[in-house]
Amino acid sequence: MAKLQNILFRIGALFGSSALAAIAGGALIGVELWKSAALAGLMACAQVIEKLLRFSVDGSLTKEEIEQAFAGAGSVKKKDEEAAE
């Protein structure tokens, strides 16, 4: 249950961060703000959900698989992770 809650909260945060980024772009090209935000948020979430589904072939997800699915999908690296690279 904790994994599911973690995934749902992270998908919500991903939607919000992607939507906020698209609002400025939509305003510049004359698209309604809610449409550009919804499109960007849904696309980002769909990419992560697709990765999660590919990892869950055995029916369960590990913490590493969840982290890998969200990596690069609008996530911000921590300073410790950047120093390790």
Biopython code that builds the backbone (N, CA, C, O; Angstrom):
import numpy as np
from Bio.PDB.StructureBuilder import StructureBuilder

atoms = [
    (1, "MET", "N", (0.817, -1.192, 0.000)),
    (1, "MET", "CA", (0.000, 0.000, 0.000)),
    (1, "MET", "C", (0.864, 1.261, 0.000)),
    (1, "MET", "O", (0.522, 2.267, -0.622)),
    (2, "ALA", "N", (1.986, 1.183, 0.709)),
    (2, "ALA", "CA", (2.876, 2.350, 0.771)),
    (2, "ALA", "C", (3.492, 2.633, -0.595)),
    (2, "ALA", "O", (3.689, 3.791, -0.963)),
    (3, "LYS", "N", (3.796, 1.568, -1.352)),
    (3, "LYS", "CA", (4.353, 1.764, -2.699)),
    (3, "LYS", "C", (3.335, 2.452, -3.600)),
    (3, "LYS", "O", (3.673, 3.380, -4.335)),
    (4, "LEU", "N", (2.096, 1.996, -3.538)),
    (4, "LEU", "CA", (1.048, 2.587, -4.365)),
    (4, "LEU", "C", (0.840, 4.051, -4.020)),
    (4, "LEU", "O", (0.698, 4.890, -4.911)),
    (5, "GLN", "N", (0.823, 4.359, -2.737)),
    (5, "GLN", "CA", (0.653, 5.746, -2.307)),
    (5, "GLN", "C", (1.831, 6.599, -2.777)),
    (5, "GLN", "O", (1.641, 7.727, -3.232)),
    (6, "ASN", "N", (3.046, 6.060, -2.668)),
    (6, "ASN", "CA", (4.239, 6.761, -3.129)),
    (6, "ASN", "C", (4.140, 7.057, -4.627)),
    (6, "ASN", "O", (4.412, 8.175, -5.064)),
    (7, "ILE", "N", (3.752, 6.054, -5.404)),
    (7, "ILE", "CA", (3.643, 6.216, -6.857)),
    (7, "ILE", "C", (2.578, 7.251, -7.203)),
    (7, "ILE", "O", (2.802, 8.106, -8.060)),
    (8, "LEU", "N", (1.429, 7.183, -6.549)),
    (8, "LEU", "CA", (0.338, 8.125, -6.848)),
    (8, "LEU", "C", (0.719, 9.566, -6.502)),
    (8, "LEU", "O", (0.425, 10.486, -7.266)),
    (9, "PHE", "N", (1.365, 9.763, -5.368)),
    (9, "PHE", "CA", (1.810, 11.119, -5.001)),
    (9, "PHE", "C", (2.842, 11.630, -5.996)),
    (9, "PHE", "O", (2.805, 12.797, -6.387)),
    (10, "ARG", "N", (3.760, 10.767, -6.405)),
    (10, "ARG", "CA", (4.801, 11.186, -7.342)),
    (10, "ARG", "C", (4.222, 11.488, -8.719)),
    (10, "ARG", "O", (4.682, 12.408, -9.395)),
    (11, "ILE", "N", (3.214, 10.719, -9.139)),
    (11, "ILE", "CA", (2.560, 11.001, -10.425)),
    (11, "ILE", "C", (1.828, 12.337, -10.350)),
    (11, "ILE", "O", (1.850, 13.109, -11.309)),
    (12, "GLY", "N", (1.180, 12.618, -9.221)),
    (12, "GLY", "CA", (0.514, 13.911, -9.043)),
    (12, "GLY", "C", (1.502, 15.068, -9.099)),
    (12, "GLY", "O", (1.236, 16.096, -9.721)),
    (13, "ALA", "N", (2.636, 14.889, -8.447)),
    (13, "ALA", "CA", (3.664, 15.931, -8.471)),
    (13, "ALA", "C", (4.240, 16.101, -9.868)),
    (13, "ALA", "O", (4.515, 17.221, -10.297)),
    (14, "LEU", "N", (4.421, 15.003, -10.572)),
    (14, "LEU", "CA", (4.923, 15.060, -11.945)),
    (14, "LEU", "C", (3.941, 15.801, -12.848)),
    (14, "LEU", "O", (4.342, 16.622, -13.672)),
    (15, "PHE", "N", (2.653, 15.504, -12.686)),
    (15, "PHE", "CA", (1.632, 16.196, -13.471)),
    (15, "PHE", "C", (1.703, 17.699, -13.224)),
    (15, "PHE", "O", (1.700, 18.496, -14.162)),
    (16, "GLY", "N", (1.766, 18.071, -11.956)),
    (16, "GLY", "CA", (1.796, 19.497, -11.606)),
    (16, "GLY", "C", (3.020, 20.209, -12.145)),
    (16, "GLY", "O", (2.910, 21.306, -12.692)),
    (17, "SER", "N", (4.186, 19.597, -11.995)),
    (17, "SER", "CA", (5.405, 20.262, -12.470)),
    (17, "SER", "C", (5.435, 20.362, -13.985)),
    (17, "SER", "O", (5.896, 21.367, -14.526)),
    (18, "SER", "N", (4.960, 19.353, -14.670)),
    (18, "SER", "CA", (4.916, 19.404, -16.140)),
    (18, "SER", "C", (3.892, 20.418, -16.620)),
    (18, "SER", "O", (4.121, 21.128, -17.600)),
    (19, "ALA", "N", (2.767, 20.484, -15.931)),
    (19, "ALA", "CA", (1.718, 21.421, -16.315)),
    (19, "ALA", "C", (2.176, 22.867, -16.137)),
    (19, "ALA", "O", (1.908, 23.717, -16.986)),
    (20, "LEU", "N", (2.864, 23.141, -15.033)),
    (20, "LEU", "CA", (3.339, 24.505, -14.797)),
    (20, "LEU", "C", (4.330, 24.946, -15.870)),
    (20, "LEU", "O", (4.314, 26.099, -16.302)),
    (21, "ALA", "N", (5.175, 24.043, -16.288)),
    (21, "ALA", "CA", (6.153, 24.377, -17.322)),
    (21, "ALA", "C", (5.464, 24.674, -18.657)),
    (21, "ALA", "O", (5.936, 25.514, -19.423)),
    (22, "ALA", "N", (4.375, 24.003, -18.934)),
    (22, "ALA", "CA", (3.698, 24.176, -20.219)),
    (22, "ALA", "C", (2.822, 25.420, -20.269)),
    (22, "ALA", "O", (2.491, 25.895, -21.356)),
    (23, "ILE", "N", (2.447, 25.947, -19.130)),
    (23, "ILE", "CA", (1.574, 27.124, -19.114)),
    (23, "ILE", "C", (2.240, 28.300, -19.813)),
    (23, "ILE", "O", (1.598, 29.002, -20.594)),
    (24, "ALA", "N", (3.507, 28.516, -19.541)),
    (24, "ALA", "CA", (4.219, 29.627, -20.181)),
    (24, "ALA", "C", (4.298, 29.421, -21.685)),
    (24, "ALA", "O", (4.082, 30.358, -22.454)),
    (25, "GLY", "N", (4.603, 28.218, -22.101)),
    (25, "GLY", "CA", (4.671, 27.942, -23.539)),
    (25, "GLY", "C", (3.336, 28.108, -24.222)),
    (25, "GLY", "O", (3.259, 28.643, -25.328)),
    (26, "GLY", "N", (2.279, 27.650, -23.568)),
    (26, "GLY", "CA", (0.947, 27.803, -24.135)),
    (26, "GLY", "C", (0.538, 29.260, -24.250)),
    (26, "GLY", "O", (-0.128, 29.650, -25.209)),
    (27, "ALA", "N", (0.932, 30.060, -23.282)),
    (27, "ALA", "CA", (0.599, 31.484, -23.318)),
    (27, "ALA", "C", (1.319, 32.181, -24.465)),
    (27, "ALA", "O", (0.770, 33.088, -25.090)),
    (28, "LEU", "N", (2.541, 31.756, -24.739)),
    (28, "LEU", "CA", (3.311, 32.379, -25.821)),
    (28, "LEU", "C", (2.741, 32.088, -27.204)),
    (28, "LEU", "O", (2.800, 32.938, -28.092)),
    (29, "ILE", "N", (2.188, 30.890, -27.390)),
    (29, "ILE", "CA", (1.689, 30.542, -28.729)),
    (29, "ILE", "C", (0.176, 30.639, -28.848)),
    (29, "ILE", "O", (-0.386, 30.286, -29.885)),
    (30, "GLY", "N", (-0.489, 31.112, -27.803)),
    (30, "GLY", "CA", (-1.922, 31.384, -27.894)),
    (30, "GLY", "C", (-2.832, 30.197, -27.640)),
    (30, "GLY", "O", (-3.999, 30.238, -28.028)),
    (31, "VAL", "N", (-2.346, 29.146, -27.008)),
    (31, "VAL", "CA", (-3.182, 27.997, -26.658)),
    (31, "VAL", "C", (-3.803, 28.273, -25.294)),
    (31, "VAL", "O", (-3.178, 28.894, -24.435)),
    (32, "GLU", "N", (-5.024, 27.813, -25.101)),
    (32, "GLU", "CA", (-5.660, 27.997, -23.797)),
    (32, "GLU", "C", (-4.798, 27.344, -22.729)),
    (32, "GLU", "O", (-4.279, 26.245, -22.923)),
    (33, "LEU", "N", (-4.650, 28.027, -21.604)),
    (33, "LEU", "CA", (-3.734, 27.570, -20.567)),
    (33, "LEU", "C", (-4.088, 26.195, -20.027)),
    (33, "LEU", "O", (-3.198, 25.371, -19.816)),
    (34, "TRP", "N", (-5.347, 25.935, -19.802)),
    (34, "TRP", "CA", (-5.733, 24.644, -19.243)),
    (34, "TRP", "C", (-5.461, 23.512, -20.212)),
    (34, "TRP", "O", (-5.149, 22.396, -19.796)),
    (35, "LYS", "N", (-5.578, 23.795, -21.521)),
    (35, "LYS", "CA", (-5.307, 22.752, -22.510)),
    (35, "LYS", "C", (-3.828, 22.416, -22.569)),
    (35, "LYS", "O", (-3.462, 21.242, -22.626)),
    (36, "SER", "N", (-2.977, 23.425, -22.555)),
    (36, "SER", "CA", (-1.538, 23.154, -22.614)),
    (36, "SER", "C", (-1.068, 22.474, -21.331)),
    (36, "SER", "O", (-0.212, 21.591, -21.380)),
    (37, "ALA", "N", (-1.616, 22.874, -20.186)),
    (37, "ALA", "CA", (-1.242, 22.253, -18.919)),
    (37, "ALA", "C", (-1.697, 20.799, -18.860)),
    (37, "ALA", "O", (-0.940, 19.925, -18.438)),
    (38, "ALA", "N", (-2.923, 20.545, -19.280)),
    (38, "ALA", "CA", (-3.447, 19.184, -19.263)),
    (38, "ALA", "C", (-2.666, 18.280, -20.202)),
    (38, "ALA", "O", (-2.349, 17.143, -19.853)),
    (39, "LEU", "N", (-2.358, 18.772, -21.378)),
    (39, "LEU", "CA", (-1.621, 17.962, -22.349)),
    (39, "LEU", "C", (-0.230, 17.613, -21.839)),
    (39, "LEU", "O", (0.188, 16.458, -21.922)),
    (40, "ALA", "N", (0.481, 18.587, -21.320)),
    (40, "ALA", "CA", (1.837, 18.333, -20.813)),
    (40, "ALA", "C", (1.809, 17.386, -19.621)),
    (40, "ALA", "O", (2.622, 16.466, -19.541)),
    (41, "GLY", "N", (0.883, 17.602, -18.701)),
    (41, "GLY", "CA", (0.787, 16.741, -17.528)),
    (41, "GLY", "C", (0.434, 15.315, -17.885)),
    (41, "GLY", "O", (1.027, 14.373, -17.358)),
    (42, "LEU", "N", (-0.526, 15.149, -18.775)),
    (42, "LEU", "CA", (-0.930, 13.801, -19.180)),
    (42, "LEU", "C", (0.177, 13.078, -19.933)),
    (42, "LEU", "O", (0.371, 11.878, -19.743)),
    (43, "MET", "N", (0.893, 13.782, -20.769)),
    (43, "MET", "CA", (1.985, 13.146, -21.516)),
    (43, "MET", "C", (3.102, 12.687, -20.586)),
    (43, "MET", "O", (3.628, 11.586, -20.751)),
    (44, "ALA", "N", (3.468, 13.509, -19.619)),
    (44, "ALA", "CA", (4.521, 13.137, -18.679)),
    (44, "ALA", "C", (4.091, 11.940, -17.833)),
    (44, "ALA", "O", (4.877, 11.018, -17.615)),
    (45, "CYS", "N", (2.864, 11.952, -17.365)),
    (45, "CYS", "CA", (2.363, 10.841, -16.556)),
    (45, "CYS", "C", (2.252, 9.562, -17.371)),
    (45, "CYS", "O", (2.545, 8.479, -16.863)),
    (46, "ALA", "N", (1.838, 9.670, -18.615)),
    (46, "ALA", "CA", (1.727, 8.491, -19.469)),
    (46, "ALA", "C", (3.086, 7.839, -19.694)),
    (46, "ALA", "O", (3.182, 6.613, -19.728)),
    (47, "GLN", "N", (4.128, 8.634, -19.846)),
    (47, "GLN", "CA", (5.472, 8.079, -20.026)),
    (47, "GLN", "C", (5.920, 7.301, -18.796)),
    (47, "GLN", "O", (6.481, 6.213, -18.923)),
    (48, "VAL", "N", (5.681, 7.842, -17.621)),
    (48, "VAL", "CA", (6.078, 7.162, -16.387)),
    (48, "VAL", "C", (5.244, 5.901, -16.178)),
    (48, "VAL", "O", (5.784, 4.861, -15.802)),
    (49, "ILE", "N", (3.950, 5.981, -16.415)),
    (49, "ILE", "CA", (3.091, 4.807, -16.246)),
    (49, "ILE", "C", (3.498, 3.706, -17.206)),
    (49, "ILE", "O", (3.474, 2.531, -16.841)),
    (50, "GLU", "N", (3.871, 4.062, -18.426)),
    (50, "GLU", "CA", (4.352, 3.069, -19.390)),
    (50, "GLU", "C", (5.604, 2.367, -18.868)),
    (50, "GLU", "O", (5.716, 1.145, -18.964)),
    (51, "LYS", "N", (6.548, 3.135, -18.314)),
    (51, "LYS", "CA", (7.765, 2.532, -17.758)),
    (51, "LYS", "C", (7.434, 1.620, -16.586)),
    (51, "LYS", "O", (7.995, 0.530, -16.474)),
    (52, "LEU", "N", (6.530, 2.052, -15.711)),
    (52, "LEU", "CA", (6.143, 1.230, -14.574)),
    (52, "LEU", "C", (5.510, -0.077, -15.031)),
    (52, "LEU", "O", (5.770, -1.128, -14.445)),
    (53, "LEU", "N", (4.688, -0.024, -16.064)),
    (53, "LEU", "CA", (4.057, -1.239, -16.577)),
    (53, "LEU", "C", (5.082, -2.184, -17.188)),
    (53, "LEU", "O", (4.952, -3.402, -17.064)),
    (54, "ARG", "N", (6.085, -1.644, -17.838)),
    (54, "ARG", "CA", (7.135, -2.501, -18.411)),
    (54, "ARG", "C", (7.941, -3.188, -17.319)),
    (54, "ARG", "O", (8.351, -4.336, -17.484)),
    (55, "PHE", "N", (8.173, -2.497, -16.201)),
    (55, "PHE", "CA", (8.937, -3.076, -15.103)),
    (55, "PHE", "C", (8.136, -4.107, -14.324)),
    (55, "PHE", "O", (8.722, -4.997, -13.707)),
    (56, "SER", "N", (6.827, -4.012, -14.338)),
    (56, "SER", "CA", (6.002, -4.872, -13.494)),
    (56, "SER", "C", (5.602, -6.166, -14.188)),
    (56, "SER", "O", (4.497, -6.663, -13.972)),
    (57, "VAL", "N", (6.463, -6.707, -15.001)),
    (57, "VAL", "CA", (6.178, -7.957, -15.707)),
    (57, "VAL", "C", (5.926, -9.087, -14.714)),
    (57, "VAL", "O", (5.057, -9.929, -14.940)),
    (58, "ASP", "N", (6.673, -9.111, -13.624)),
    (58, "ASP", "CA", (6.522, -10.164, -12.621)),
    (58, "ASP", "C", (5.411, -9.878, -11.611)),
    (58, "ASP", "O", (5.160, -10.692, -10.723)),
    (59, "GLY", "N", (4.755, -8.747, -11.738)),
    (59, "GLY", "CA", (3.641, -8.410, -10.859)),
    (59, "GLY", "C", (3.994, -7.561, -9.662)),
    (59, "GLY", "O", (3.111, -7.172, -8.899)),
    (60, "SER", "N", (5.270, -7.265, -9.484)),
    (60, "SER", "CA", (5.661, -6.410, -8.366)),
    (60, "SER", "C", (6.742, -5.440, -8.819)),
    (60, "SER", "O", (7.470, -5.695, -9.778)),
    (61, "LEU", "N", (6.826, -4.342, -8.119)),
    (61, "LEU", "CA", (7.821, -3.316, -8.424)),
    (61, "LEU", "C", (8.748, -3.148, -7.232)),
    (61, "LEU", "O", (8.306, -3.097, -6.085)),
    (62, "THR", "N", (10.026, -3.063, -7.518)),
    (62, "THR", "CA", (10.988, -2.773, -6.457)),
    (62, "THR", "C", (11.165, -1.264, -6.350)),
    (62, "THR", "O", (10.760, -0.514, -7.239)),
    (63, "LYS", "N", (11.771, -0.832, -5.261)),
    (63, "LYS", "CA", (12.030, 0.594, -5.075)),
    (63, "LYS", "C", (12.932, 1.112, -6.189)),
    (63, "LYS", "O", (12.748, 2.234, -6.660)),
    (64, "GLU", "N", (13.898, 0.315, -6.612)),
    (64, "GLU", "CA", (14.819, 0.719, -7.676)),
    (64, "GLU", "C", (14.092, 0.883, -9.007)),
    (64, "GLU", "O", (14.387, 1.806, -9.766)),
    (65, "GLU", "N", (13.142, -0.007, -9.292)),
    (65, "GLU", "CA", (12.376, 0.098, -10.535)),
    (65, "GLU", "C", (11.508, 1.358, -10.536)),
    (65, "GLU", "O", (11.371, 2.020, -11.565)),
    (66, "ILE", "N", (10.931, 1.682, -9.395)),
    (66, "ILE", "CA", (10.113, 2.889, -9.291)),
    (66, "ILE", "C", (10.984, 4.121, -9.499)),
    (66, "ILE", "O", (10.610, 5.035, -10.234)),
    (67, "GLU", "N", (12.153, 4.144, -8.847)),
    (67, "GLU", "CA", (13.072, 5.271, -9.014)),
    (67, "GLU", "C", (13.506, 5.419, -10.466)),
    (67, "GLU", "O", (13.584, 6.533, -10.985)),
    (68, "GLN", "N", (13.785, 4.305, -11.114)),
    (68, "GLN", "CA", (14.223, 4.342, -12.511)),
    (68, "GLN", "C", (13.118, 4.840, -13.431)),
    (68, "GLN", "O", (13.397, 5.550, -14.397)),
    (69, "ALA", "N", (11.874, 4.483, -13.149)),
    (69, "ALA", "CA", (10.756, 4.929, -13.980)),
    (69, "ALA", "C", (10.567, 6.439, -13.882)),
    (69, "ALA", "O", (10.230, 7.093, -14.869)),
    (70, "PHE", "N", (10.783, 6.987, -12.694)),
    (70, "PHE", "CA", (10.609, 8.424, -12.510)),
    (70, "PHE", "C", (11.850, 9.228, -12.865)),
    (70, "PHE", "O", (11.767, 10.447, -13.008)),
    (71, "ALA", "N", (12.984, 8.582, -13.008)),
    (71, "ALA", "CA", (14.228, 9.287, -13.331)),
    (71, "ALA", "C", (14.123, 9.940, -14.698)),
    (71, "ALA", "O", (13.761, 9.292, -15.680)),
    (72, "GLY", "N", (14.436, 11.208, -14.755)),
    (72, "GLY", "CA", (14.401, 11.930, -16.022)),
    (72, "GLY", "C", (13.022, 12.409, -16.421)),
    (72, "GLY", "O", (12.877, 13.059, -17.457)),
    (73, "ALA", "N", (12.015, 12.111, -15.641)),
    (73, "ALA", "CA", (10.651, 12.527, -15.971)),
    (73, "ALA", "C", (10.267, 13.753, -15.169)),
    (73, "ALA", "O", (9.281, 13.748, -14.432)),
    (74, "GLY", "N", (11.052, 14.795, -15.320)),
    (74, "GLY", "CA", (10.762, 16.014, -14.594)),
    (74, "GLY", "C", (11.245, 15.987, -13.165)),
    (74, "GLY", "O", (10.976, 16.906, -12.391)),
    (75, "SER", "N", (11.968, 14.922, -12.810)),
    (75, "SER", "CA", (12.452, 14.844, -11.441)),
    (75, "SER", "C", (13.730, 15.649, -11.281)),
    (75, "SER", "O", (14.518, 15.782, -12.218)),
    (76, "VAL", "N", (13.918, 16.170, -10.111)),
    (76, "VAL", "CA", (15.084, 16.980, -9.801)),
    (76, "VAL", "C", (16.061, 16.113, -9.022)),
    (76, "VAL", "O", (15.686, 15.475, -8.038)),
    (77, "LYS", "N", (17.309, 16.090, -9.460)),
    (77, "LYS", "CA", (18.316, 15.302, -8.758)),
    (77, "LYS", "C", (18.744, 16.032, -7.492)),
    (77, "LYS", "O", (18.828, 17.260, -7.456)),
    (78, "LYS", "N", (19.007, 15.257, -6.474)),
    (78, "LYS", "CA", (19.512, 15.832, -5.241)),
    (78, "LYS", "C", (20.993, 16.124, -5.404)),
    (78, "LYS", "O", (21.654, 15.539, -6.262)),
    (79, "LYS", "N", (21.506, 17.013, -4.597)),
    (79, "LYS", "CA", (22.914, 17.394, -4.687)),
    (79, "LYS", "C", (23.825, 16.189, -4.461)),
    (79, "LYS", "O", (24.881, 16.092, -5.086)),
    (80, "ASP", "N", (23.434, 15.273, -3.580)),
    (80, "ASP", "CA", (24.234, 14.086, -3.319)),
    (80, "ASP", "C", (24.334, 13.201, -4.556)),
    (80, "ASP", "O", (25.391, 12.635, -4.836)),
    (81, "GLU", "N", (23.229, 13.083, -5.298)),
    (81, "GLU", "CA", (23.227, 12.276, -6.510)),
    (81, "GLU", "C", (24.104, 12.896, -7.584)),
    (81, "GLU", "O", (24.806, 12.185, -8.303)),
    (82, "GLU", "N", (24.066, 14.229, -7.699)),
    (82, "GLU", "CA", (24.890, 14.907, -8.686)),
    (82, "GLU", "C", (26.365, 14.746, -8.372)),
    (82, "GLU", "O", (27.178, 14.584, -9.282)),
    (83, "ALA", "N", (26.720, 14.788, -7.093)),
    (83, "ALA", "CA", (28.122, 14.649, -6.707)),
    (83, "ALA", "C", (28.624, 13.235, -6.975)),
    (83, "ALA", "O", (29.806, 13.044, -7.261)),
    (84, "ALA", "N", (27.745, 12.249, -6.886)),
    (84, "ALA", "CA", (28.139, 10.873, -7.136)),
    (84, "ALA", "C", (28.395, 10.582, -8.607)),
    (84, "ALA", "O", (29.109, 9.635, -8.937)),
    (85, "GLU", "N", (27.822, 11.384, -9.488)),
    (85, "GLU", "CA", (27.967, 11.138, -10.931)),
    (85, "GLU", "C", (29.230, 11.653, -11.480)),
    (85, "GLU", "O", (29.485, 11.517, -12.677)),
]
sb = StructureBuilder()
sb.init_structure("model")
sb.init_model(0)
sb.init_chain("A")
sb.init_seg("    ")
for serial, (resi, resn, name, xyz) in enumerate(atoms, 1):
    if name == "N":
        sb.init_residue(resn, " ", resi, " ")
    sb.init_atom(name, np.array(xyz, "f"), 0.0, 1.0, " ", f" {name:<3s}", serial, name[0])
structure = sb.get_structure()
